[in-house]
């Protein structure tokens, strides 16, 4: 009896030991499949067909910024950022890299990359006609890049390099030096920065140069625009929409923004009535538009858009989201009238 019990216990013990030695937890999720799913998920979100070799953490980070409004001199995810603030903060968050804060100075942080050798994570630089860098973005693939722009008041969004505007103003691309795996001796170096290096990694409270205005408004200014008018328009940027009001940073409607800009800059008084405003302007053709001309859109018997032409087919006007820059080609209404103020 005792021997039988002992044998049974020994067998049970041995069985338990064997079961514990051979026991495995439930299979872990297929990590490779999970990563592949991420590439597909974020690829759809960003409009890029990723190859599966890109840095998935970089992709996740830039995707998390989508929709962040444009805000000059800021870099806060979800609240507001300018183009260089977005790029520099992404690289700091993902790689711990501290890049120069201005678009023109950031070129010193990279090794040059030829257009046909672009990889996800390369930084794109755009310049005006004088070769001054005013805008930066992060390349994703398939000619798609992500940046923070004021166009259409969207902020951080994806865009394509195939658009004429970006093809015309493309300056160069660069790979952050510490992340560049190419042979250092064969790596081309970029030219000197197009604007002074900002050693403190900060920028002025408000735009002060044509390059900074270009960055704020997403327009490649030539440097010949009236600086006083440009500054005045800049100061109205972000002013909320408020029907019947025209107070900078407080609230304004479309015509209130336009007539007050010209009053503040030139002392010219225009009536807040659109019909009377058109009568006071010299009508011109769309192809003859210059910086500072006034554009008016009409729908039925209403004038929903009264704005100021900036250049590069961009206008500044007050939408329901406030004063911002917009592309003329995607405006919600058909262009009705182009006029030149007597001050020009």
Secondary structure, DSSP 4 states (H G I P E B T S, - for coil): -HHHHHHHHHHHHHHHHHHHHH--PSPPP-HHHHHHHHHHHHHHHHT----S-S-HHHHHHHHTTTTPPB-TT-EETTTEE-HHHHHHHHHHHHH-----SSHHHHGGGEEEE-GGG--TTPEEEEE-TTS-EEEEEEEEETTEEEEEE-GGG-EEEEEETTSHHHHHHEEEEEEEGGG--S-GGGPPBP---SS---TTS---SS--SHHHHHHHHT----S-S-HHHHHHHHHHTTPPB-TT-EETTTEE-HHHHHHHHHHHHH-----SSHHHHHHHSEE--GGG--TT-EEEEEETTEEEEEEEEEETTEEEEEETTEEEEEEGGG-SS-EEEEEE-TT-
